[in-house]
Amino acid sequence: MAIEFVLLLLAAYLLGSFPAAYFAARWSRGIDIRQYGSGNVGATNLLGLTSKWIAIVVIIFDLAKGMAMVWAAQLVGLGIAQQVAVGLATIIGHNWPVFLRFNGGRGLLTILGIALFLPLIHSSLINRPLINVLIPWEIVAFFALGAVAFFTIHSVPLGAVAGMAAMPLVSWGLGEPPPMTLGFLAMFLIMVIRRLTAPKTSVTASVPPGQLVLNRLLFDRDIRDRQAWIHRQPLKQEEKRGKG
């Protein structure tokens, strides 16, 4: 069983590492998605650069890859803690993909796929019922906080971090198995670490360190002005101009 676990961890990381948004932008527009828009290798940035149909395909893929690996872990007989670990390996692969020199997305869709699927396949271990036997309470909490942030201050990134922070609390409050609760906590921490360790941009040096950390944590960007962030000059182009 140990061999199966190690092989699934490796497979999960490699599947997670496949940068669907990056390749979709390359194939459809001939651009490096990391140098445009928000700079994130994800479906949201892809949507602003290509079309909704291309983005939908990437959304489905990013949601499904975490589910698929957790399901595979269950099918081979691995326990819930190992299933969680395989899911986390998929998220880590998405955020730090070997195919993009460890500069990937934020893993939110992959996290949501796992957060939806994991409680469903272990619903018999949860004290309180799922909504309509289909929607885990963690997902409800995530989208509720996300909606509040979106409709009050029009911030999707802030809603995402608040929703992710709520997931382990909801899991703990429901009395779910400790590996599941710790898994939700790990997902939140992985997302936070990815935001804080994002690559430098053309505006990074102009922002005080404390403000930079806060901006990245809450808004997933180096500056608060979203429009200025999206329309900033790519760092590589600025470097080329400086050398010219």
N, C-alpha and C positions, 0 to 999 in steps of 0.2 A: 504493500500500500504506500510505503514511503516513496518508491520509485514513481508511482502514478502521481503522487502529490508534487514531486519535484518537476516532472514533465509537464504537468498542468500549469504550474507556476510559470515555467518558461514559455509555454504556449500562450498563456494569458498575457504575459508581458509583450510578446511579439505581435499578437493580434491587436493589443491595445496600441502598440507602436505604429500600426499602419495608419498614416496620416491622410485619411479620406478627404478632409477639407483641403489640404495642401495639393493633393493630386487633382482634385476636382477643379481647383483654381488654375493649375498648370494646364490641364487638358482643355478647359473651356475658354480661358482668357490668356493663357501664356504668361501668367504673373506668379510671383512668389507672394502668397497671402500674408507672410510675415512682414512684408514691407508696405502694406496698404491697410487702410481703415484702422481698426483697433490694433492690428498686428497679431491678434490671436489666431491660432490655427484651429478654428472652430466653425460650427455651422452659422452662428450669428454674424460673424465677420464675412463669411462666405456669401450669405444672403445679400449683404450690401454690395458685394462685388460682382456677383453673377446673377443667377435667377432663382426663383423660389423652388422650381422643380429640382434643380441641382442640389439646393440646400436640403430639400426634403429627403432626398436619397441619403445624403450624409447624416442627417438627423437620425434616420432609421438605423443606419449602420452603427453609429456611435451609441445609440440606446441599446441595440441588440447585442453588441459584442460582449458587454459585461454580463448580460443575462445568459448568453450562450455558455460562457466559461463557468459561471456558477452552476448552471444546469449540468454541464459536463462533469463537474466535481461531484455533484449529487449522484449522477448516474453510475459513476465508478465506485460509489460507496463511501466517499469521504465525509467526515463529520462536519457539523456546522461551522466550527472554528476554521477548518481547512477550506471550506467553501468561501468563507469570508476572506481568507487570505488570498485565494485565487482571484476573487473579485477585486481586491485591492491591487493585485499585480496588474490587472487590466487597466485600472485607473492610472497607476504609475507609468505604465507603458504609454498611455495616451498623453500624459503630461510631460514625460521625459523620454520621447521616442528615440530609439537607437538610429532610426532611419533619417532623422532630422538633427543629428548631433545633439540630442537631448533637449531640444527646444520645441515643445509641443503646445497643446492647448491647455485648458483649465479642467477638463474632465467632467464637466457638470452633467452633460447628457449621459455619459457612461455611469456616473454616480446615480443619477435618477433611475436608469434602467435597473441597476442592482438594488436600489432602495425600493423599487416597485416589486421586483421579482423575489427577493430573498424572503420577506415576510410572507408572501403568498405560498411558497413551497414549505414553509414551516408554520403555517397558520394554526396547526394543532397545538403548538407550544406557546401561543400567545393568549393571555388571559382575557383580553377584551376583543370582541369581534371586529373584523375588517368591515369597512363600509361596503355594503352590497357584496361582500365576500370577494371584492376585487381590488379595492383601493386601500393600501396601508395608511395608518394615521400619520406616519412620518411624511408621506407624500402630501397629505392634506395640509399639514402644518407648513411644509415648504411652500406650497402654492398660495396659502393664505397670507403668509408673511410677504411673499413676493408680490402679491396683489396690493397689499397695503403700501409697500414701498413704491410700487409703480404708480399708483393712483394718487399718492400724497406728494411725493417728491420726485416722481418720474425717474426713478433709478432702479434699473434691473440688477446691476451688480450688487447694490446694497441689499436688495431683497434676497438675492441668491445667498449671500453670506449669512444673513439673518436666518433664512430658511434652513441652511445647512447646520447652523449652530443649534437649531431647535430639534433636529432629528435625533441626536443621541439622548436629549432630555425626554423627548416623547417616548423613545424606546425604553428608557429606564423607568419612566412613569408607568408604562404598560406592563412592566415586569417581564419583558422579553428576555430570552437567554443572554447571559453576559457577553458571549462572543458576538452576538448581533449588535448589542449596544456599543461595545467597544469598536466594532466595525464601523458604525455610523460616526463615532468620535474620530476614528482614524481618517475617514473620508473627509470630514470637516478640516482636520489638520493638514491633510495632503493638499486640499484646495488653498488653504491659507498660505502654506509654504510655497506653492506654485505662484501665487500672486506676488508674494514678497520677493521672490527670486527671479522675477521676469527679467529678460535681458535689458540692458541700457538702451535708451532711445535718444533722439536728438534733443530732448528737453530735460533729460534726467539731471544733468549737472546744474541746471538753473533752479532746481527745487531743493529747499533745505531738507536734510536727511529725515528729520522727524515728520515733516509734512509729506515727504515722499512715501514713508512707511504707511502713514494714515491713508493717503490717497490710494495706494495700491491695495491696502486691506479692504477699504470700504467701497472704492469705486473701480478697482481693477485697472487703474491707469495712473500715470505719473502726475497729471494735473487734473483739477476738478472740471475744467471747461471741456465738455465732451466734444463739441464741434471743433475746437482748436486741436484736440487730441486726434480726432479722426482725420483731419486735414493737414496734420503736421507733415513736414518733409521727412521721408525715410532717412534713417541714420546713415546708411551706406552712401546715399546720394550726397548727403551733406559732407561726409568724409572725403568723397571724390572731389567735390568743389574746393575743399580746403587744401587738397594736394595739387589742384590745377594751377 
